[in-house]
């Protein structure tokens, strides 16, 4: 079985993506980048326009994005 991988700088660390089918590496990277952009939009505490930053300015009931809801659910499980 052959593999392919790519590494890049991400959030003050390094990310590494490994796939078992080298032909899908570009598509896999696009999927990962897309999801990480959603995570950044939702949970980047350093961005004033992120969902988490906007939530600190509100009180009462709020509607969360599916990404933020998933991140919070996983955080509670951990």
DRENDRENLO-501636 format. One record per residue: residue number from 0; residue in three letters; x, y, z of N, C-alpha, C in turn. Coordinates in nm, 4 decimals, always signed. Example, Ala and Ser with C-alpha at 12.3 -4.5 7.8 and 13.67 -1.06 7.14 Angstrom:
<atoms>
@pos->0, code->ala, neast->+1.3190, nnorth->-0.5690, nup->+0.7800, caeast->+1.2300, canorth->-0.4500, caup->+0.7800, ceast->+1.3200, cnorth->-0.3300, cup->+0.7800
@pos->1, code->ser, neast->+1.2850, nnorth->-0.2250, nup->+0.7080, caeast->+1.3670, canorth->-0.1060, caup->+0.7140, ceast->+1.2900, cnorth->+0.0030, cup->+0.7870
</atoms>
This chain:
<atoms>
@pos->0, code->unk, neast->+0.0845, nnorth->-0.1167, nup->+0.0000, caeast->+0.0000, canorth->+0.0000, caup->+0.0000, ceast->+0.0898, cnorth->+0.1240, cup->+0.0000
@pos->1, code->unk, neast->+0.0628, nnorth->+0.2157, nup->-0.0906, caeast->+0.1394, canorth->+0.3393, caup->-0.0922, ceast->+0.0607, cnorth->+0.4483, cup->-0.0196
@pos->2, code->unk, neast->+0.1336, nnorth->+0.5416, nup->+0.0344, caeast->+0.0716, canorth->+0.6545, caup->+0.1027, ceast->+0.1258, cnorth->+0.7842, cup->+0.0446
@pos->3, code->unk, neast->+0.0579, nnorth->+0.8915, nup->+0.0753, caeast->+0.1046, canorth->+1.0249, caup->+0.0400, ceast->+0.0718, cnorth->+1.1158, cup->+0.1572
@pos->4, code->unk, neast->+0.1520, nnorth->+1.2198, nup->+0.1748, caeast->+0.1270, canorth->+1.3101, caup->+0.2866, ceast->+0.1652, cnorth->+1.4527, cup->+0.2489
@pos->5, code->unk, neast->+0.1141, nnorth->+1.5433, nup->+0.3278, caeast->+0.1474, canorth->+1.6851, caup->+0.3142, ceast->+0.1504, cnorth->+1.7441, cup->+0.4549
@pos->6, code->unk, neast->+0.2411, nnorth->+1.8380, nup->+0.4777, caeast->+0.2514, canorth->+1.9070, caup->+0.6061, ceast->+0.2453, cnorth->+2.0564, cup->+0.5820
@pos->7, code->unk, neast->+0.1880, nnorth->+2.1285, nup->+0.6792, caeast->+0.1833, canorth->+2.2740, caup->+0.6691, ceast->+0.1717, cnorth->+2.3339, cup->+0.8088
@pos->8, code->unk, neast->+0.2054, nnorth->+2.4621, nup->+0.8174, caeast->+0.1923, canorth->+2.5362, caup->+0.9427, ceast->+0.0449, cnorth->+2.5639, cup->+0.9680
@pos->9, code->unk, neast->+0.0022, nnorth->+2.5443, nup->+1.0922, caeast->-0.1375, canorth->+2.5664, caup->+1.1273, ceast->-0.1478, cnorth->+2.6027, cup->+1.2744
@pos->10, code->unk, neast->-0.1993, nnorth->+2.7194, nup->+1.3031, caeast->-0.2281, canorth->+2.7614, caup->+1.4400, ceast->-0.1100, cnorth->+2.7405, cup->+1.5347
@pos->11, code->unk, neast->+0.0039, nnorth->+2.7904, nup->+1.4979, caeast->+0.1258, canorth->+2.7842, caup->+1.5804, ceast->+0.1785, cnorth->+2.6419, cup->+1.5994
@pos->12, code->unk, neast->+0.1448, nnorth->+2.5533, nup->+1.5087, caeast->+0.1953, canorth->+2.4162, caup->+1.5131, ceast->+0.2052, cnorth->+2.3652, cup->+1.3692
@pos->13, code->unk, neast->+0.2270, nnorth->+2.2370, nup->+1.3526, caeast->+0.2321, canorth->+2.1770, caup->+1.2189, ceast->+0.1196, cnorth->+2.0745, cup->+1.2065
@pos->14, code->unk, neast->+0.0555, nnorth->+2.0756, nup->+1.0927, caeast->-0.0480, canorth->+1.9767, caup->+1.0616, ceast->+0.0109, cnorth->+1.8793, cup->+0.9600
@pos->15, code->unk, neast->-0.0325, nnorth->+1.7564, nup->+0.9683, caeast->+0.0116, canorth->+1.6549, caup->+0.8725, ceast->-0.1084, cnorth->+1.5719, cup->+0.8325
@pos->16, code->unk, neast->-0.1274, nnorth->+1.5589, nup->+0.7031, caeast->-0.2360, canorth->+1.4796, caup->+0.6466, ceast->-0.1738, cnorth->+1.3639, cup->+0.5708
@pos->17, code->unk, neast->-0.2176, nnorth->+1.2418, nup->+0.6017, caeast->-0.1671, canorth->+1.1219, caup->+0.5348, ceast->-0.2863, cnorth->+1.0478, cup->+0.4755
@pos->18, code->unk, neast->-0.2744, nnorth->+1.0077, nup->+0.3499, caeast->-0.3789, canorth->+0.9301, caup->+0.2832, ceast->-0.3188, cnorth->+0.8005, cup->+0.2305
@pos->19, code->unk, neast->-0.4017, nnorth->+0.6997, nup->+0.2173, caeast->-0.3537, canorth->+0.5704, caup->+0.1673, ceast->-0.3673, cnorth->+0.5579, cup->+0.0168
@pos->20, code->unk, neast->-0.4271, nnorth->+0.6575, nup->-0.0462, caeast->-0.4383, canorth->+0.6601, caup->-0.1916, ceast->-0.3820, cnorth->+0.7948, cup->-0.2380
@pos->21, code->unk, neast->-0.2609, nnorth->+0.7979, nup->-0.2914, caeast->-0.1991, canorth->+0.9248, caup->-0.3296, ceast->-0.2834, cnorth->+1.0101, cup->-0.4237
@pos->22, code->unk, neast->-0.3681, nnorth->+0.9494, nup->-0.5035, caeast->-0.4500, canorth->+1.0249, caup->-0.5982, ceast->-0.5516, cnorth->+1.1161, cup->-0.5294
@pos->23, code->unk, neast->-0.5884, nnorth->+1.0854, nup->-0.4057, caeast->-0.6899, canorth->+1.1647, caup->-0.3367, ceast->-0.6314, cnorth->+1.2738, cup->-0.2472
@pos->24, code->unk, neast->-0.5004, nnorth->+1.2847, nup->-0.2435, caeast->-0.4379, canorth->+1.3829, caup->-0.1537, ceast->-0.4870, cnorth->+1.5261, cup->-0.1788
@pos->25, code->unk, neast->-0.4919, nnorth->+1.5753, nup->-0.3017, caeast->-0.5404, canorth->+1.7125, caup->-0.3213, ceast->-0.6840, cnorth->+1.7335, cup->-0.2728
@pos->26, code->unk, neast->-0.7703, nnorth->+1.6374, nup->-0.3001, caeast->-0.9091, canorth->+1.6478, caup->-0.2558, ceast->-0.9188, cnorth->+1.6400, cup->-0.1041
@pos->27, code->unk, neast->-0.8415, nnorth->+1.5508, nup->-0.0439, caeast->-0.8409, canorth->+1.5379, caup->+0.1019, ceast->-0.7929, cnorth->+1.6678, cup->+0.1660
@pos->28, code->unk, neast->-0.6904, nnorth->+1.7291, nup->+0.1089, caeast->-0.6396, canorth->+1.8561, caup->+0.1631, ceast->-0.7466, cnorth->+1.9644, cup->+0.1530
@pos->29, code->unk, neast->-0.8188, nnorth->+1.9698, nup->+0.0430, caeast->-0.9268, canorth->+2.0676, caup->+0.0287, ceast->-1.0343, cnorth->+2.0465, cup->+0.1360
@pos->30, code->unk, neast->-1.0697, nnorth->+1.9206, nup->+0.1625, caeast->-1.1695, canorth->+1.8907, caup->+0.2659, ceast->-1.1212, cnorth->+1.9338, cup->+0.4041
@pos->31, code->unk, neast->-0.9954, nnorth->+1.9034, nup->+0.4339, caeast->-0.9388, canorth->+1.9415, caup->+0.5632, ceast->-0.9339, cnorth->+2.0935, cup->+0.5756
@pos->32, code->unk, neast->-0.8854, nnorth->+2.1610, nup->+0.4720, caeast->-0.8789, canorth->+2.3076, caup->+0.4754, ceast->-1.0171, cnorth->+2.3695, cup->+0.4933
@pos->33, code->unk, neast->-1.1165, nnorth->+2.3132, nup->+0.4265, caeast->-1.2532, canorth->+2.3636, caup->+0.4378, ceast->-1.3052, cnorth->+2.3492, cup->+0.5805
@pos->34, code->unk, neast->-1.2845, nnorth->+2.2324, nup->+0.6406, caeast->-1.3317, canorth->+2.2115, caup->+0.7774, ceast->-1.2558, cnorth->+2.2999, cup->+0.8759
@pos->35, code->unk, neast->-1.1253, nnorth->+2.3114, nup->+0.8595, caeast->-1.0468, canorth->+2.3950, caup->+0.9507, ceast->-1.0846, cnorth->+2.5419, cup->+0.9389
@pos->36, code->unk, neast->-1.1247, nnorth->+2.5860, nup->+0.8220, caeast->-1.1731, canorth->+2.7238, caup->+0.8057, ceast->-1.3025, cnorth->+2.7433, cup->+0.8850
@pos->37, code->unk, neast->-1.3892, nnorth->+2.6425, nup->+0.8850, caeast->-1.5125, canorth->+2.6498, caup->+0.9632, ceast->-1.4822, cnorth->+2.6536, cup->+1.1128
@pos->38, code->unk, neast->-1.3852, nnorth->+2.5739, nup->+1.1555, caeast->-1.3444, canorth->+2.5743, caup->+1.2960, ceast->-1.2888, cnorth->+2.7110, cup->+1.3333
@pos->39, code->unk, neast->-1.2062, nnorth->+2.7672, nup->+1.2463, caeast->-1.1488, canorth->+2.8994, caup->+1.2716, ceast->-1.2585, cnorth->+3.0051, cup->+1.2794
@pos->40, code->unk, neast->-1.3554, nnorth->+3.0002, nup->+1.1888, caeast->-1.4668, canorth->+3.0954, caup->+1.1914, ceast->-1.5466, cnorth->+3.0837, cup->+1.3208
@pos->41, code->unk, neast->-1.5594, nnorth->+2.9627, nup->+1.3702, caeast->-1.6403, canorth->+2.9401, caup->+1.4897, ceast->-1.5640, cnorth->+2.9672, cup->+1.6191
@pos->42, code->unk, neast->-1.4403, nnorth->+2.9236, nup->+1.6291, caeast->-1.3777, canorth->+2.9155, caup->+1.7608, ceast->-1.2461, cnorth->+2.9910, cup->+1.7780
@pos->43, code->unk, neast->-1.2094, nnorth->+3.0755, nup->+1.6854, caeast->-1.0837, canorth->+3.1485, caup->+1.7000, ceast->-1.1031, cnorth->+3.2649, cup->+1.7965
@pos->44, code->unk, neast->-1.0505, nnorth->+3.2511, nup->+1.9156, caeast->-1.0704, canorth->+3.3544, caup->+2.0176, ceast->-0.9918, cnorth->+3.4818, cup->+1.9890
@pos->45, code->unk, neast->-0.9020, nnorth->+3.4778, nup->+1.8921, caeast->-0.8233, canorth->+3.5947, caup->+1.8573, ceast->-0.8880, cnorth->+3.6787, cup->+1.7473
@pos->46, code->unk, neast->-0.9943, nnorth->+3.6289, nup->+1.6873, caeast->-1.0636, canorth->+3.7020, caup->+1.5804, ceast->-1.1925, cnorth->+3.7618, cup->+1.6343
@pos->47, code->unk, neast->-1.2076, nnorth->+3.8918, nup->+1.6190, caeast->-1.3290, canorth->+3.9588, caup->+1.6675, ceast->-1.4540, cnorth->+3.9135, cup->+1.5938
@pos->48, code->unk, neast->-1.4371, nnorth->+3.8646, nup->+1.4709, caeast->-1.5526, canorth->+3.8228, caup->+1.3925, ceast->-1.5863, cnorth->+3.6748, cup->+1.4074
@pos->49, code->unk, neast->-1.5137, nnorth->+3.6029, nup->+1.4944, caeast->-1.5437, canorth->+3.4605, caup->+1.5129, ceast->-1.6719, cnorth->+3.4444, cup->+1.5948
@pos->50, code->unk, neast->-1.7321, nnorth->+3.3306, nup->+1.5804, caeast->-1.8571, canorth->+3.3037, caup->+1.6524, ceast->-1.8366, cnorth->+3.3096, cup->+1.8032
@pos->51, code->unk, neast->-1.7281, nnorth->+3.2539, nup->+1.8518, caeast->-1.7037, canorth->+3.2527, caup->+1.9962, ceast->-1.6871, cnorth->+3.3943, cup->+2.0502
@pos->52, code->unk, neast->-1.6224, nnorth->+3.4813, nup->+1.9729, caeast->-1.6064, canorth->+3.6212, caup->+2.0157, ceast->-1.7404, cnorth->+3.6931, cup->+2.0168
@pos->53, code->unk, neast->-1.8222, nnorth->+3.6681, nup->+1.9169, caeast->-1.9535, canorth->+3.7325, caup->+1.9120, ceast->-2.0433, cnorth->+3.6824, cup->+2.0246
@pos->54, code->unk, neast->-2.0265, nnorth->+3.5554, nup->+2.0651, caeast->-2.1097, canorth->+3.5006, caup->+2.1729, ceast->-2.0816, cnorth->+3.5678, cup->+2.3061
@pos->55, code->unk, neast->-1.9585, nnorth->+3.6110, nup->+2.3267, caeast->-1.9253, canorth->+3.6750, caup->+2.4548, ceast->-1.9945, cnorth->+3.8091, cup->+2.4702
@pos->56, code->unk, neast->-2.0417, nnorth->+3.8658, nup->+2.3599, caeast->-2.1098, canorth->+3.9952, caup->+2.3633, ceast->-2.2606, cnorth->+3.9811, cup->+2.3828
@pos->57, code->unk, neast->-2.3106, nnorth->+3.8569, nup->+2.3836, caeast->-2.4547, canorth->+3.8353, caup->+2.3911, ceast->-2.4930, cnorth->+3.7739, cup->+2.5244
@pos->58, code->unk, neast->-2.6182, nnorth->+3.7845, nup->+2.5555, caeast->-2.6703, canorth->+3.7161, caup->+2.6740, ceast->-2.8005, cnorth->+3.6474, cup->+2.6351
@pos->59, code->unk, neast->-2.8414, nnorth->+3.5534, nup->+2.7148, caeast->-2.9641, canorth->+3.4806, caup->+2.6856, ceast->-2.9392, cnorth->+3.3676, cup->+2.5874
@pos->60, code->unk, neast->-3.0466, nnorth->+3.3218, nup->+2.5267, caeast->-3.0407, canorth->+3.2105, caup->+2.4324, ceast->-2.9798, cnorth->+3.2562, cup->+2.3004
@pos->61, code->unk, neast->-2.8971, nnorth->+3.1708, nup->+2.2441, caeast->-2.8382, canorth->+3.1982, caup->+2.1128, ceast->-2.8472, cnorth->+3.0719, cup->+2.0287
@pos->62, code->unk, neast->-2.8438, nnorth->+3.0884, nup->+1.8987, caeast->-2.8406, canorth->+2.9754, caup->+1.8070, ceast->-2.6967, cnorth->+2.9566, cup->+1.7605
@pos->63, code->unk, neast->-2.6451, nnorth->+2.8362, nup->+1.7799, caeast->-2.5083, canorth->+2.8054, caup->+1.7407, ceast->-2.5044, cnorth->+2.7495, cup->+1.5991
@pos->64, code->unk, neast->-2.3923, nnorth->+2.7728, nup->+1.5330, caeast->-2.3708, canorth->+2.7093, caup->+1.4034, ceast->-2.3512, cnorth->+2.5594, cup->+1.4274
@pos->65, code->unk, neast->-2.3748, nnorth->+2.4770, nup->+1.3266, caeast->-2.3499, canorth->+2.3336, caup->+1.3426, ceast->-2.2043, cnorth->+2.3051, cup->+1.3829
@pos->66, code->unk, neast->-2.1112, nnorth->+2.3817, nup->+1.3303, caeast->-1.9691, canorth->+2.3594, caup->+1.3650, ceast->-1.9455, cnorth->+2.3884, cup->+1.5121
@pos->67, code->unk, neast->-1.9951, nnorth->+2.5018, nup->+1.5614, caeast->-1.9754, canorth->+2.5360, caup->+1.7029, ceast->-2.0453, cnorth->+2.4346, cup->+1.7927
@pos->68, code->unk, neast->-2.1640, nnorth->+2.3925, nup->+1.7551, caeast->-2.2354, canorth->+2.2927, caup->+1.8343, ceast->-2.1553, cnorth->+2.1630, cup->+1.8421
@pos->69, code->unk, neast->-2.0992, nnorth->+2.1207, nup->+1.7302, caeast->-2.0176, canorth->+1.9991, caup->+1.7287, ceast->-1.8917, cnorth->+2.0164, cup->+1.8146
@pos->70, code->unk, neast->-1.8247, nnorth->+2.1304, nup->+1.8036, caeast->-1.7048, canorth->+2.1538, caup->+1.8836, ceast->-1.7362, cnorth->+2.1522, cup->+2.0325
@pos->71, code->unk, neast->-1.8457, nnorth->+2.2145, nup->+2.0709, caeast->-1.8845, canorth->+2.2144, caup->+2.2120, ceast->-1.9222, cnorth->+2.0752, cup->+2.2605
@pos->72, code->unk, neast->-1.9925, nnorth->+2.0006, nup->+2.1768, caeast->-2.0295, canorth->+1.8639, caup->+2.2130, ceast->-1.9039, cnorth->+1.7789, cup->+2.2373
@pos->73, code->unk, neast->-1.8075, nnorth->+1.7894, nup->+2.1487, caeast->-1.6831, canorth->+1.7128, caup->+2.1643, ceast->-1.6034, cnorth->+1.7591, cup->+2.2866
@pos->74, code->unk, neast->-1.6041, nnorth->+1.8890, nup->+2.3138, caeast->-1.5341, canorth->+1.9404, caup->+2.4315, ceast->-1.5966, cnorth->+1.8854, cup->+2.5598
@pos->75, code->unk, neast->-1.7290, nnorth->+1.8777, nup->+2.5635, caeast->-1.7959, canorth->+1.8222, caup->+2.6808, ceast->-1.7668, cnorth->+1.6745, cup->+2.6990
@pos->76, code->unk, neast->-1.7559, nnorth->+1.6005, nup->+2.5901, caeast->-1.7223, canorth->+1.4581, caup->+2.5978, ceast->-1.5798, cnorth->+1.4410, cup->+2.6514
@pos->77, code->unk, neast->-1.4907, nnorth->+1.5270, nup->+2.6045, caeast->-1.3499, canorth->+1.5177, caup->+2.6487, ceast->-1.3387, cnorth->+1.5513, cup->+2.7945
</atoms>
